[in-house]
Structures are given as structure tokens and as C-alpha cells.
Amino acid sequence: MKRWIVIAVSFVLACVGCARQAPVTPSVSPSVSPSTEAVVIGTTTDPTIKVLAELYAQALTAKGRAARIVEVDDDTNVLVTKLMAGDVDLAPAFAWTAGQVLEVDSGDPSTLVSDLATALDGQVTVLQASGVDHGWRYLAEAPGRSLQELAATDLVVGPAAWAKAPDGPAGLASVYAKKPTVETVDDPAARAEKVRAGAVGVFDGTDPAAAGLQPVDDPLAMVAIDPQVALLNTDLAGDDVVLDVVQQLHGMLGNDDVMAIRSKAATGDLTQAVSEWLSANPLT
């Protein structure tokens, strides 16, 4: 599969703030009245996905629509199968990550979401992207560092997922011709401590453990964007309540919002942290 080398700012989110947007699929069902059945929201073990699933559930409940959350396998193929079977109705996902697993060949960030929808062939509806991006961030303690200046003696620490990703160590070698020492550290707090001791750290776009560290310049745009979308069972593709809730949330959410919720949840309760965010950012 082609590895995407893109500039993150070049991706334009779909119609944020405009009237209710149609799902990114070849066609949708006519609008239907909200069902009395609970919307089943799928989540994985990823902390950001859990935040997004809780946001969907509480926002739907506030609109009078029952919702419940179930944890599914982290494999996107399993999630898609459950969506097609009706075991899951709605699930947050990340377009680039899903595209890798589903072998979607897309080299254009402006068509990434629609390419994913095309690959799913109308069997699962792909809703508009939010401002949440799960792409990697390279961070250091001191400002002014650049990936171009990495040396073999430099230590780069990142999670196992980054080490296996196309824009991980293999990307550094191919794009920057750099092969620094790489160490896998899955715990973000432990990774941040190594960065404060002089290493360059790799964190996902919504990881609050990296707060206060400085971005490392990526002038050759090695890191691929990974915008958050919603995957929807096609039976609900005409459900105005679900579509309205997802669009409003996606129009408001960004990485800073998820980081703030994750930070509060780390010292308290995710349900309460999401409730407080929705109270401060009510849906219309």
C-alpha cells in the first residue's frame, strides 16, 4: 500500500458549520423518524476513541435518543463487520488508520475521507471528519529542533504503534535519510520523562501527557494526517437525530478539546469529564 506523505494543513474538513451535511457515501436512505431502540456505539481501547464514543452517547441522550457503548475489537475489519451486521450502529474511527487496515490506496489528503467511503462501497456510511487528528506529533523539551537535524546519536522514543507505522522509523529513513536510535515506550508519561531528559518523543495528536513540550519541525511533511470520522450502519444513514448530533460534535471538536477531556478523566471519571465539556459546549 502506498505510504502517504502529506502536509497536515492541506486537508480541508468537510463543510464545518454549514447545514446538515449528507454522509460521504454514494447514496443515503430517506430521512426516518428516530427509533426508540438505543443506538449502539462501538469503542476500542484507544483513550481518544473512548472519549469520542462517550461524547456521542451523551449528546444523543441529551437529544432524547437512547444510546449505549460497547467495546469492540481494535481491528478495523472487525468493527466494519459488526457495523454491517447491525451489532454496532455508530463508531468513531480515524480515516488514515482505517484506510491502512482496509488497504485503501489514497495519496490525496483532500479525498481521503471519500476514498475510504468508496472502499466501503456503501456497506458502511462514512460521516464527515471532525477537527480531531490522530497523526503523530514529534516533540522535544527545547524549541527550535527539526527532524532534518536528527543524528544517529539522538534518541527518538515512541509507542509500538508508531514504530510499525509507515511514517515511523521507516519514514524517517526514507524521507529524511536519518536513522537515529529508536526506543519503544508505550506509556506516554514515561515517554514524556525521556523527552524532558533530552530525547525526541513521538505522541499521538490527542495525547495530553505531552503538554508543555515543544513541536519538532517537520519541513518535509513526513507525518500523515489521520482525521477522525464516524462510521455508521447504513440503516441509520437517514436518521436525522444521529446525523445532526455527529455533525454538531464534529463541527466543535478539536485536539485541544479531547486533550482537556482526557486530562480530566485521568484524575477523575470519563463520564463526568465529558458531561462537563458538553455543558460548556451545548448542542443546539
One Martini backbone bead per residue (centre of mass of N, CA, C, O) as a GRO file, in nm:
protein
  284
    1MET     BB    1   0.097   0.035   0.020
    2LYS     BB    2   0.074   0.356   0.010
    3ARG     BB    3   0.256   0.620   0.130
    4TRP     BB    4   0.175   0.910   0.302
    5ILE     BB    5   0.289   1.242   0.201
    6VAL     BB    6   0.186   1.517   0.398
    7ILE     BB    7   0.016   1.814   0.464
    8ALA     BB    8  -0.184   1.883   0.716
    9VAL     BB    9  -0.311   2.168   0.619
   10SER     BB   10  -0.438   2.051   0.338
   11PHE     BB   11  -0.678   1.955   0.496
   12VAL     BB   12  -1.027   1.977   0.431
   13LEU     BB   13  -1.297   2.011   0.594
   14ALA     BB   14  -1.634   1.923   0.592
   15CYS     BB   15  -1.856   2.169   0.629
   16VAL     BB   16  -1.809   2.343   0.874
   17GLY     BB   17  -2.113   2.498   0.991
   18CYS     BB   18  -2.319   2.390   0.817
   19ALA     BB   19  -2.548   2.230   0.704
   20ARG     BB   20  -2.654   1.933   0.695
   21GLN     BB   21  -2.458   1.669   0.608
   22ALA     BB   22  -2.399   1.441   0.400
   23PRO     BB   23  -2.291   1.154   0.362
   24VAL     BB   24  -2.000   0.972   0.249
   25THR     BB   25  -2.187   0.853  -0.007
   26PRO     BB   26  -2.352   0.757  -0.283
   27SER     BB   27  -2.600   0.694  -0.080
   28VAL     BB   28  -2.920   0.750   0.086
   29SER     BB   29  -3.161   0.737   0.292
   30PRO     BB   30  -3.434   0.834   0.392
   31SER     BB   31  -3.578   0.997   0.622
   32VAL     BB   32  -3.621   0.917   0.966
   33SER     BB   33  -3.747   0.829   1.246
   34PRO     BB   34  -3.676   0.799   1.551
   35SER     BB   35  -3.579   0.553   1.745
   36THR     BB   36  -3.628   0.356   2.040
   37GLU     BB   37  -3.367   0.244   1.997
   38ALA     BB   38  -3.059   0.196   2.080
   39VAL     BB   39  -2.756   0.327   2.023
   40VAL     BB   40  -2.472   0.157   1.911
   41ILE     BB   41  -2.148   0.216   2.044
   42GLY     BB   42  -1.828   0.191   1.934
   43THR     BB   43  -1.526   0.081   2.104
   44THR     BB   44  -1.205   0.102   2.198
   45THR     BB   45  -0.901   0.126   2.385
   46ASP     BB   46  -0.873   0.398   2.292
   47PRO     BB   47  -0.888   0.696   2.454
   48THR     BB   48  -1.013   0.872   2.227
   49ILE     BB   49  -1.244   0.685   2.143
   50LYS     BB   50  -1.382   0.692   2.421
   51VAL     BB   51  -1.448   0.989   2.419
   52LEU     BB   52  -1.618   0.995   2.158
   53ALA     BB   53  -1.830   0.787   2.244
   54GLU     BB   54  -1.930   0.950   2.491
   55LEU     BB   55  -2.020   1.194   2.333
   56TYR     BB   56  -2.231   1.058   2.162
   57ALA     BB   57  -2.405   0.941   2.390
   58GLN     BB   58  -2.472   1.207   2.546
   59ALA     BB   59  -2.583   1.369   2.303
   60LEU     BB   60  -2.814   1.176   2.233
   61THR     BB   61  -2.954   1.182   2.507
   62ALA     BB   62  -3.009   1.494   2.500
   63LYS     BB   63  -3.199   1.428   2.230
   64GLY     BB   64  -3.369   1.154   2.320
   65ARG     BB   65  -3.146   0.926   2.258
   66ALA     BB   66  -3.066   0.627   2.301
   67ALA     BB   67  -2.750   0.496   2.447
   68ARG     BB   68  -2.472   0.262   2.392
   69ILE     BB   69  -2.168   0.104   2.497
   70VAL     BB   70  -1.922  -0.089   2.312
   71GLU     BB   71  -1.664  -0.314   2.301
   72VAL     BB   72  -1.427  -0.365   2.051
   73ASP     BB   73  -1.223  -0.452   1.837
   74ASP     BB   74  -0.931  -0.296   1.713
   75ASP     BB   75  -1.014  -0.406   1.449
   76THR     BB   76  -1.152  -0.268   1.170
   77ASN     BB   77  -1.273  -0.520   1.040
   78VAL     BB   78  -1.452  -0.590   1.281
   79LEU     BB   79  -1.611  -0.328   1.294
   80VAL     BB   80  -1.733  -0.341   1.010
   81THR     BB   81  -1.879  -0.609   1.052
   82LYS     BB   82  -2.063  -0.504   1.284
   83LEU     BB   83  -2.198  -0.281   1.120
   84MET     BB   84  -2.318  -0.468   0.896
   85ALA     BB   85  -2.475  -0.656   1.119
   86GLY     BB   86  -2.585  -0.452   1.363
   87ASP     BB   87  -2.409  -0.451   1.636
   88VAL     BB   88  -2.333  -0.167   1.521
   89ASP     BB   89  -2.408   0.183   1.454
   90LEU     BB   90  -2.162   0.352   1.591
   91ALA     BB   91  -1.824   0.491   1.513
   92PRO     BB   92  -1.525   0.589   1.588
   93ALA     BB   93  -1.259   0.704   1.365
   94PHE     BB   94  -0.964   0.675   1.152
   95ALA     BB   95  -0.892   0.717   0.829
   96TRP     BB   96  -0.595   0.623   0.795
   97THR     BB   97  -0.604   0.377   0.972
   98ALA     BB   98  -0.838   0.239   0.822
   99GLY     BB   99  -0.702   0.243   0.541
  100GLN     BB  100  -0.472   0.053   0.608
  101VAL     BB  101  -0.640  -0.196   0.693
  102LEU     BB  102  -0.829  -0.172   0.414
  103GLU     BB  103  -0.646  -0.092   0.169
  104VAL     BB  104  -0.636   0.214   0.100
  105ASP     BB  105  -0.555   0.400  -0.198
  106SER     BB  106  -0.435   0.718  -0.079
  107GLY     BB  107  -0.268   1.040  -0.179
  108ASP     BB  108  -0.517   1.240  -0.100
  109PRO     BB  109  -0.628   1.437   0.155
  110SER     BB  110  -0.896   1.556   0.015
  111THR     BB  111  -0.997   1.226  -0.041
  112LEU     BB  112  -0.981   1.033   0.200
  113VAL     BB  113  -1.277   0.999   0.295
  114SER     BB  114  -1.399   0.919   0.016
  115ASP     BB  115  -1.214   0.675  -0.026
  116LEU     BB  116  -1.321   0.517   0.213
  117ALA     BB  117  -1.615   0.506   0.119
  118THR     BB  118  -1.558   0.356  -0.145
  119ALA     BB  119  -1.434   0.101  -0.014
  120LEU     BB  120  -1.715   0.041   0.145
  121ASP     BB  121  -1.953   0.048  -0.070
  122GLY     BB  122  -2.209   0.136   0.124
  123GLN     BB  123  -2.197  -0.059   0.384
  124VAL     BB  124  -2.064   0.200   0.514
  125THR     BB  125  -2.096   0.502   0.666
  126VAL     BB  126  -1.930   0.817   0.607
  127LEU     BB  127  -1.863   1.075   0.807
  128GLN     BB  128  -1.757   1.355   0.876
  129ALA     BB  129  -1.500   1.532   0.973
  130SER     BB  130  -1.307   1.638   1.221
  131GLY     BB  131  -1.058   1.820   1.422
  132VAL     BB  132  -0.948   1.543   1.480
  133ASP     BB  133  -0.600   1.427   1.514
  134HIS     BB  134  -0.389   1.119   1.510
  135GLY     BB  135  -0.133   1.217   1.446
  136TRP     BB  136   0.184   1.264   1.477
  137ARG     BB  137   0.409   1.399   1.734
  138TYR     BB  138   0.697   1.593   1.754
  139LEU     BB  139   0.891   1.624   2.061
  140ALA     BB  140   1.047   1.869   2.278
  141GLU     BB  141   1.188   2.064   2.517
  142ALA     BB  142   1.321   2.233   2.304
  143PRO     BB  143   1.327   2.465   2.082
  144GLY     BB  144   1.418   2.435   1.725
  145ARG     BB  145   1.373   2.164   1.621
  146SER     BB  146   1.463   1.908   1.368
  147LEU     BB  147   1.446   1.636   1.161
  148GLN     BB  148   1.703   1.720   0.992
  149GLU     BB  149   1.899   1.706   1.271
  150LEU     BB  150   1.919   1.423   1.305
  151ALA     BB  151   2.097   1.170   1.478
  152ALA     BB  152   2.228   0.869   1.566
  153THR     BB  153   2.253   0.978   1.878
  154ASP     BB  154   1.968   1.010   1.885
  155LEU     BB  155   1.665   0.992   2.071
  156VAL     BB  156   1.369   0.803   1.986
  157VAL     BB  157   1.041   0.805   2.127
  158GLY     BB  158   0.783   0.545   2.101
  159PRO     BB  159   0.534   0.369   2.015
  160ALA     BB  160   0.459   0.075   1.866
  161ALA     BB  161   0.274   0.193   1.646
  162TRP     BB  162   0.489   0.380   1.526
  163ALA     BB  163   0.712   0.164   1.462
  164LYS     BB  164   0.496   0.032   1.237
  165ALA     BB  165   0.470   0.280   1.077
  166PRO     BB  166   0.531   0.446   0.783
  167ASP     BB  167   0.583   0.725   0.971
  168GLY     BB  168   0.819   0.615   1.109
  169PRO     BB  169   1.129   0.499   1.091
  170ALA     BB  170   1.094   0.454   0.784
  171GLY     BB  171   1.036   0.752   0.724
  172LEU     BB  172   1.300   0.874   0.823
  173ALA     BB  173   1.477   0.715   0.621
  174SER     BB  174   1.330   0.807   0.348
  175VAL     BB  175   1.292   1.126   0.390
  176TYR     BB  176   1.568   1.202   0.583
  177ALA     BB  177   1.805   1.000   0.611
  178LYS     BB  178   1.742   0.884   0.910
  179LYS     BB  179   1.904   0.691   1.203
  180PRO     BB  180   1.808   0.685   1.488
  181THR     BB  181   1.759   0.609   1.796
  182VAL     BB  182   1.518   0.359   1.899
  183GLU     BB  183   1.242   0.368   2.140
  184THR     BB  184   1.002   0.178   2.308
  185VAL     BB  185   0.721   0.368   2.465
  186ASP     BB  186   0.398   0.338   2.571
  187ASP     BB  187   0.413   0.524   2.803
  188PRO     BB  188   0.358   0.862   2.800
  189ALA     BB  189   0.493   0.953   3.065
  190ALA     BB  190   0.765   0.810   3.020
  191ARG     BB  191   0.823   0.951   2.752
  192ALA     BB  192   0.826   1.244   2.860
  193GLU     BB  193   1.070   1.204   3.047
  194LYS     BB  194   1.273   1.147   2.815
  195VAL     BB  195   1.238   1.420   2.682
  196ARG     BB  196   1.331   1.589   2.936
  197ALA     BB  197   1.623   1.431   2.895
  198GLY     BB  198   1.653   1.477   2.543
  199ALA     BB  199   1.451   1.354   2.376
  200VAL     BB  200   1.250   1.244   2.115
  201GLY     BB  201   0.897   1.253   2.085
  202VAL     BB  202   0.611   1.037   2.023
  203PHE     BB  203   0.274   1.147   1.964
  204ASP     BB  204  -0.038   1.170   1.968
  205GLY     BB  205  -0.266   1.425   1.892
  206THR     BB  206  -0.424   1.357   2.203
  207ASP     BB  207  -0.181   1.363   2.405
  208PRO     BB  208  -0.147   1.504   2.727
  209ALA     BB  209   0.149   1.418   2.822
  210ALA     BB  210   0.283   1.650   2.616
  211ALA     BB  211   0.255   1.889   2.777
  212GLY     BB  212   0.495   2.159   2.721
  213LEU     BB  213   0.607   2.074   2.468
  214GLN     BB  214   0.794   2.091   2.167
  215PRO     BB  215   0.787   2.124   1.844
  216VAL     BB  216   0.900   1.947   1.569
  217ASP     BB  217   1.020   1.999   1.276
  218ASP     BB  218   0.849   1.912   0.940
  219PRO     BB  219   0.942   2.014   0.634
  220LEU     BB  220   0.869   1.728   0.466
  221ALA     BB  221   0.603   1.599   0.552
  222MET     BB  222   0.586   1.296   0.680
  223VAL     BB  223   0.325   1.319   0.830
  224ALA     BB  224   0.023   1.176   0.856
  225ILE     BB  225  -0.291   1.218   0.847
  226ASP     BB  226  -0.582   1.148   1.102
  227PRO     BB  227  -0.891   1.181   1.070
  228GLN     BB  228  -1.197   1.205   1.223
  229VAL     BB  229  -1.463   0.976   1.206
  230ALA     BB  230  -1.781   0.830   1.119
  231LEU     BB  231  -1.935   0.517   1.159
  232LEU     BB  232  -2.231   0.387   0.982
  233ASN     BB  233  -2.506   0.236   0.970
  234THR     BB  234  -2.711   0.236   0.693
  235ASP     BB  235  -2.988   0.231   0.851
  236LEU     BB  236  -2.896   0.539   0.974
  237ALA     BB  237  -2.847   0.741   0.719
  238GLY     BB  238  -3.155   0.892   0.781
  239ASP     BB  239  -3.093   0.994   1.074
  240ASP     BB  240  -3.128   1.305   1.200
  241VAL     BB  241  -3.021   1.281   1.489
  242VAL     BB  242  -2.748   1.151   1.437
  243LEU     BB  243  -2.643   1.350   1.223
  244ASP     BB  244  -2.663   1.607   1.397
  245VAL     BB  245  -2.478   1.523   1.630
  246VAL     BB  246  -2.223   1.466   1.466
  247GLN     BB  247  -2.194   1.738   1.328
  248GLN     BB  248  -2.175   1.915   1.576
  249LEU     BB  249  -1.933   1.781   1.706
  250HIS     BB  250  -1.738   1.806   1.460
  251GLY     BB  251  -1.756   2.126   1.459
  252MET     BB  252  -1.615   2.150   1.764
  253LEU     BB  253  -1.389   1.951   1.749
  254GLY     BB  254  -1.059   1.907   1.894
  255ASN     BB  255  -0.766   1.831   2.032
  256ASP     BB  256  -0.797   2.010   2.287
  257ASP     BB  257  -1.060   1.883   2.384
  258VAL     BB  258  -0.958   1.594   2.423
  259MET     BB  259  -0.727   1.659   2.614
  260ALA     BB  260  -0.901   1.779   2.840
  261ILE     BB  261  -1.071   1.526   2.892
  262ARG     BB  262  -0.837   1.330   2.948
  263SER     BB  263  -0.720   1.481   3.188
  264LYS     BB  264  -0.972   1.461   3.370
  265ALA     BB  265  -1.008   1.147   3.353
  266ALA     BB  266  -0.729   1.071   3.489
  267THR     BB  267  -0.852   1.212   3.780
  268GLY     BB  268  -1.139   1.065   3.725
  269ASP     BB  269  -1.420   1.083   3.506
  270LEU     BB  270  -1.535   1.043   3.193
  271THR     BB  271  -1.834   1.111   3.219
  272GLN     BB  272  -1.787   1.384   3.363
  273ALA     BB  273  -1.597   1.518   3.158
  274VAL     BB  274  -1.804   1.516   2.925
  275SER     BB  275  -2.033   1.664   3.067
  276GLU     BB  276  -1.875   1.930   3.105
  277TRP     BB  277  -1.823   1.987   2.808
  278LEU     BB  278  -2.126   1.993   2.717
  279SER     BB  279  -2.206   2.227   2.906
  280ALA     BB  280  -1.996   2.428   2.760
  281ASN     BB  281  -2.098   2.270   2.466
  282PRO     BB  282  -2.381   2.299   2.345
  283LEU     BB  283  -2.630   2.180   2.173
  284THR     BB  284  -2.898   2.278   1.945
   0.00000   0.00000   0.00000
